[in-house]
């Protein structure tokens, strides 16, 4: 799948009810945490760094459903070159 690589910041369309509290960018992927503790990721996912239980890439933000299913709230996120680290609360 073709994933656009943006060399400059770009506006992102998110649902209006989402308020972003934290952002982190890796070498080819991005993650945000909402004020409600949900984690969204997008970009290049070849090594599973997006956290969607696959290696798919995505140009659109996708919520990490695992955290929702487990009742976990994302508090911090750090994107590395090919990884994403998160701190969660139960």
N, C-alpha and C positions, 0 to 999 in steps of 0.2 A: 504494500500500500504506500502511496505517496504521502509523505508528511511534509508540510511546508516548514522550512526553517526561517525564522524571522531574525534578521540581524538587528532590528530596532524594536523598541517596545511597541505593542499594538493593543488597541482596545479589544476587550473580550466581552462577548454577550453572555451574561449569566442571568438566571431567573431573578426578577426584581426582589424577591423575598430573601435572597442570599446576601448576607453582609460578610465580606472577607475580612478576617482578622490577621492572618499571617500568609506570607508567600515565600516560596523558595524555588530557585531555579538550578537545575543541573546542567550538564553540557548539552543535552538535547531534550530535556523534559522539565515540566513545571508542576508544582503542587501548591494548593491553597487550602487553608483551614477556614471554615466559616465561623461566625460567632456562636453558632449552635454546636460546634465541635465536629462537623462533618468534614471529611477529607476528599478533595477532588484532585485528580491528576490528568495530565495529557502530555502528548509529545511522542518521542520514540520509545517503544517498549520492548525492544528485542531481548533484553535480559530480565524481563519481569519487573522492572523498576517502577512501573505504574501501579502495581499492586492489585491487578484485576484478575489474578489467577490464570493469566495467559501471557503470551509474548506479543500481543497485538499493539500496534501504535494507534494513536488517535489525535486528530486535530481539535477535537472538542473535549472539554472537561467532562470527566466521568466520575461519579461518586464511588468511593470504595465501599461496596455493599457489605463486605465482611465486618467492618467496624459497626455498621448499623445492626446487622444480624446478631452480633455478640454484645450489643449494648455498650460499646466502647466510645469514648469521646476523645477525639484528637486534640492535644494541647500544644504540641510543637512539631514542626516538620523541618527536615534538612535534606536537601537533595545533593547527592554527591555526583561524580561523573557518570556512574552507571547504577546508582543505588538511591534509595529513598529511606530515610530513618524517621520514625515517628515516635512520639511519646504520647501514650494514651492513659486515660483514667477510666476506671470501671464505673 
